[in-house]
Amino acid sequence: MPDIVASQGRQPVSLTDDEVAAIDAYWRATNYLSVGQIYLLANPLLRGPLTLAHVKPRLLGHCGTTLGLNFIYAHLNRAIRARDLNALFVASPGQGGPGVVANTWLEGFYSEHFQYISRDGAGMGRPFKQFSFPGGIPSHAAPHTPGSINEGGEFGYSLLLAYGAVLDTPDLLAACVIGDGDGDGEAETGPLAASCHSDKLLNPARDSAVLPILHLNGYKIAGPTVLARIPESELLALFTGYGYAPRIVSGDEPGPMHYAMAAVLDEIAAIQAGARAGDRTRPRWPMLILRSPKGWTGPKFVDNLPVEGTWRACQVPLGKLSTHPERLAQLESWMRSYRPGELFDADGAPFAAITDLAPDGLRRMGSNPHANGGLLLRDLNLSDFRTHAVPVAQTGATDSEATRVLGGWLSDHAAHLAQMLRDKLRECKDYVREYGEDMPDIRDWRWDAHA
């Protein structure tokens, strides 16, 4: 039976109380920035009382998953700094977009990428206003979001993307957060279930690692999720059957949860190191199951109805502010509960004690070249697409089909790929005939099946 590390579990020797306080402050800062994106048009630092003029007339966003994503991101930052990891962050709960924007802004790369958005109070107000707003940025982690390689909100393929990113890339760790219920529940989709088998394709000597993180917070938009309702023994058996070594972090008190999360990440690092110490058997790769409340650290009750830890926390827990003035006061109280005065200076810039938790340079997950299109490019041998152009002699007089035209262009490359594969196969066979063994570049390829 896989080990379970609960929220009251052992404390890792490597994590001090000061480190816990720093991680918690970073988490509070990203939570504050995330909530601000969902709600605020102005007054980003709450320099005065919050009024309706400061709030967006239409509220969109998924608060329920975002706060947990921020918790994971903060702890991954610690692990990256401690081990000089080259890591990228795949957020399958795509509507957790405010969390990805908040973290990349706090670590500094958002301002480097979008130079008109400074890392201070004025710059903070820009993503607040732009988020899920006309002419602004999407409510999900979109491809142009720094550090994002997927189109958040299109459920099912995030884990497959993460595995594809690390194949033939020995020094890259892809941390893939899988939502059990954000929006439509990616963990309940067929593509995700099939993608879980990708662990069997990794070669620890040549490829890097994927860390699947199942964010188990229990609810979709209007109801419970499947994986949160099955017995824990069945949940562990499911992922053990996929070939993983699942580890669980469970709880709702931030302090103990920080220790538990760090303990699991330390353990995972040890498992990965052992798998790369020369053992040729297929490793049982670790995965993490984070069981935390939906809308963690958000409002616990609204109109005397429970919110945190229920489906009501999924999107915007405090809505209809114009007709419910008491909710406006509750929103201000919620944002002030993150103690922004301890996080940002008089100009709105994050204190160094906060930003120091983030990795440096390209070790920041938002700035990882593998996650930002255009930084790692190789020219492809492609035919000229203009040879397949559809002649249009007169507007509205020509019939054509985009997919059929694209198919014609792709067929050029299908023939080229088929010939390349035939040539490679012939080369491999000739090498075996002459030397009696496989070519050096594929000699270690093998399928470690259980006999």
N, C-alpha and C positions, 0 to 999 in steps of 0.2 A: 504494500500500500504506500503511495507517495506521501512524503512528509507534508504536514499542514502547519503553516506558520500563522497563528492567529494574531489578532491585534494585541493581545496580552502576552505574546511570545517573547522569546529571548531577545536581549538587546545586543547588537553587534559591538564588539570591543572598539571597532574603528569609528564609531559614531559617537561624538560627544554631545553634551547638552547644548553647547554653543552652536554646533552644526545643525542640530535639530531646530534651534531657534532661527537660524539663518534660512533653512529650507522652508520653515513655516512662514517667515516674513516674505520670501519670494513667492510662495503660493498665495498668500493674502494679496500681494501686489497684482498678480495675474488675475486673481478672482475679481478684484476691484476694477481692473481694466476691462475685463470681460463683461461684467454687469453694466459698466458705463457704455460700452458699445451697443448693447441691446436697448438701453433706455434713453441715453442723454443726447441732446443737441447742443447744449451749452453747460457752463458751470462745471467743467470736468473735475475740478479739484474741490468742489463743494465749499468754495470760499464764503458762500452765503447760504441762507436757507434755500432748499430746493423748491421751485415753483413749476407750474404746468408749462410755462414758457421755456423751461429747460429740457422738457421731455418730448420725445418724438410723438407725433400725432398717431402714427401707426407702428405698433411694436411687433418685431419679428426676430426670431432667434430661438435657439435651443439651450436654455440655461441648464437643464437637467444633466446633460452629459459634459458640458464645458468645464464645470468646476472639478470634476474627477480627472478630466484630461490634464488640467493644470497641475494637479497633484502628481500625476505620472511624469509630466514634463520636468517638474522641479527635481524629482528624484533621479531621473535619467541624467540631468545636468550634473548632479553630484557624482554619479558613476563615471561620466565622461571625464570630468576633471580628475577624479581619483586614478583613472587607468589610461588617460590619454586616448580615449576611444574615438574612432571615426564612425559616427552614428547618424542615422536619419530617422525621422519621425513620420510614420504613416498613420494618419487619423481617419480611420474608417467611419467613426461617427461624424460624418462630414459637417452636420449642422453645429458641430463644436467649433466652427470657424473662428468665433471671437477668441477662443483660447489660443489657437495657433497665432493669430494676429497679436494678441497680448504678449505672448512669450517672445515672438520675434522682435516686437517693439522693445520689450524690456531688455533683451540681450543686445540690442543695438543694431542688428542687421536691417531691420525694417527701415530705419532712418537712413542707412547707407544705400539701400536699394531705391527707396523713394525719398530723395534728398529734400523734398519740400515738406517732409513730415519729420520735424525735429524730435529729439528725445527730451522733451520738457513739457510744461503745461500747455503751451500753444500747440505743440505737435501731438500731444495726447488728445486734444480736442478734435483733430482731423479724423482719425479713425472712428472716434465716437460718433461724429456726425455722418461719416461716409458709410458706416456699416449698415447694410440692408436698407439703403436709402437711395432714391433716384440719383443716378449718375455717380454712385459710390461703389462700394465693394460688396460681394455676395455674402450671404449669411452662412456660407459653408467654406470649407478649406478648398478653394479653387486652385487650378493649376498655376495661376500667376501669384498666389500667396507664397511668400518666401518659405522654402523648406517643404512645400507640398508637391507630391508626385501623383496625386490622384484627384479626381473630381469628386469631392465629398458629397454625400447624399445619393450617389449611385451605388446602391448596396450590393455587396457580394464579392467583389474582386480585389479588395485591398490586400489580403494576405498573399494572393498570387503575385501582385505587384511587388510586395516586399521580397518574396523569394526570387523573383526575376532580377531584382536589383542587386542581390548578393552573389548570384552565380558568376563564377570566374572572377570574383572580386574578393580576394582573401582578407582584406583589412577593413571591411565595412560591416557594421551591425545595423540591421533594420529592425527597429522597435515598432511593431504594428499593433495598434490598439483596435480591438474589435468590439463594437457596441452590441450589447444584447438586446437593446430596445430603443435606441435613438431613432426616432422617426418610425421606420418600418421593421427594425430589428435585423441587422445584417447577420448576426449569428444564427438566424433561423433560415437563411437562404441556402439553396442548393449549391451555387458556386462557392460559397464559403466552406461548406462541408467538404466539397471535393478538394478545395485548396489546402485543407488541413493535411492531406497526404503528401504535400510537397516536401515535408521534412525528410522523406526517404530519398530524395534526389540530391541532397547536399553532401558534398565530399569535404570533410573538415580540413583536409590537407590543401585543397585548392579553392574552395568557396569560403565565404564568411558565414555568419549566423543570422538567423531571424529569431527575434524574441516576440512570440505572439502574447498579447496581453488582453485577456477577455475582461472587459469592463462590465461587471455584472451588477447593475443597479436596479434590475427588477421590473421595469415598466416600459412599455411603448407609449404612444401618444394617449391612448385611451384604455389601456388594459395591461395585464401582467405579461411577462415573457416566459417562454418555455424553459430555458436553462436555469432561470431563477426559481422555478417551481419544482424541479426534480430533486430528489434527495442528493445530498452532497456526495455520498458514495457512488451514486450513479453518474454524477457529473465528473468525478475523478476517473471513473472507469471509462467514460466516453473518450476523454482525451488521452488516457493511458492506452486505450485501444488504437488511437491514431498514431501512437508511437512517441508521445511526449512524456515528460516527467513534470506533471503539473504541481505548482506551488500556489497556495492560497494566502492572500492577505485579506482579512475581514475585520470590519469594525466601523465605528462612526465617531470615535474620539480622535481628533487630529494628532495629539501628542503620541499616544501609543502606536497609532498607525504609521507615523513617520519612522519609528524604530523598526516596526515589522517590515515595512517596504524596503528599507535599507538592508535588513537582514536577508531578505529574499534575493535582492539584486547581488549582494555579496556572494550568496550561495550559487546563484546562476553563473557568476563569473568563474567560480571554482570548478563547476561542472564543465564549462566550456574549455577551461585550461586543461583539464584532465583529458577531454576528448581529443585535444590536439597534441598530446604528449607522445604520440606514436602508436596508439592503439588503433588497429586497422578495422575493428568491428564498427558497425554502424552505431553511432551514439544515440542515446535517447535524449533528444534535445529538450531543455527546460522550457516551460511556458508559465505564465503568471495569470492567476485569476484574482482580480481585484473586486471584492464585494464591498461596495460602499453605497450609501443612500443616494437615491436620485435627488438632484438639487442640493447636494451636500454643502453645508454652511449657508444655504439660502433660508428664506422664511419657513419657519416650522408650521405656522398656521396662518391662514388668510380667511377672514370671515368665520372664524371658529372651525374651519375645516382643515384637516391635516394636509400639508403640502410636501415638506421635505420627506423623502422616502416613499412618495406615492406618484401616481401618474400625473397628478396636477403640477408637479415640478418639471415636467418634460420640456415645455416651451417657455412661456412667459408667465411666471407664477403670480405676478402682480399686474393685472390688466385693467382696462377701463378706468384709468386714473382720473379722467376728467369728470366722471360721475361718481367716483368714490374717493373723495379727498383724503380719507383716512389711509388709503393705500399709498398715496404720495408720501405721507409721513413715514409709512412703513418702509418704502423704498429708500428714503434717506437714511433711516436707521440701519437698514441692511447694509448699505454701502459704507456707512461710517463704522460698522462693526469690524471692517477690515483695517481700521485705524490708519487711514491714509497719511496722517501727519507723521507717522513713524516710517513711512515708505518713500515719501516724496518731499523734496525741499521746498523752499518758498517759491521757486520758479517752476516747480512741477517736475523737476528732473529726479529720477530715482536716486536714492542715496547709494554711495559706493558699496556699503555693506550688503545691499540688495543685488546690485549688478555683478558683484564679485563672485556670486554663485554660478553665474553663467560661464561657460567655457570661452576661450579666446579664439579670435580669428575664424578659420574654417572649421574649427571643432564645434562651433555653434551649430545646432541642428538646423536653424533657419538658413545658414550660409553654406551648408554642405554642398559642394559642387555636384554631387550625385543627385541632389534634389532640386537643382535650379537649371532649367533648360538653357542650353547655349554655352554652358561653361565646360562641358565635356562632350565635344562633338568630333565625329569622324566622318569624312566625306563618304557618301555612298555611291556606288556605281549604278546610277539610275538612267533610264532612257529619257529622252526629251518629251515631257508630257504634252508639249505643244503640237506634236505630230498627231495627237488624238483629239485635237480641237474640233468642235462641231461647227461647221460653216453656217453662218446665219446671214442669209441674203436680205431678209426682211423681217422686221420685228413681228413676232406672233405668228409667223408662217412656217416655222420649223419644229418638227416633233423630235424629241430625243429623251433619253433616260440617263440620269446622272450615274446610276449604279452600273449600267451596261457600258458606258464610256469608261468609267473607272476600271471595270473588269478587263477591258481591252488593254489598258495601260499596265495593269497588274500581270496580265498574261505574258507580257514581254519579260518580266522579271521571274515569273514562274519557270519559264524555259531556261533562263540563265541559272537559276538556283538548281534546277534538276541536273543541268550539265555539270555544275560545280560539285554536286554531291557524287555524281558518277565518277568524276575525275578523282575526288578524294578517296572514294572507295577503292578505285583501281590502285591508287598510290599505296594505300594501306596493305592491300593484298600483295603487291609486289614486294613491299618491305618485309612482310612475314615470310614470303618464299625465300628471300635472300638471307635474312638474319635469324629466322626462326622465332621471332617475338614481335610484339606490337611496337609501333612507332613510339618514340619517347614521349611525345606530347599527349598520348592517350593511354600510356602503359598503366597508369594508376586508375583508369576508369573501370569501375566494376559495380555490380549490383550486389549488395550484401544481403542476399535473401536468407531467411531463416530456413534451414534445411530440416 
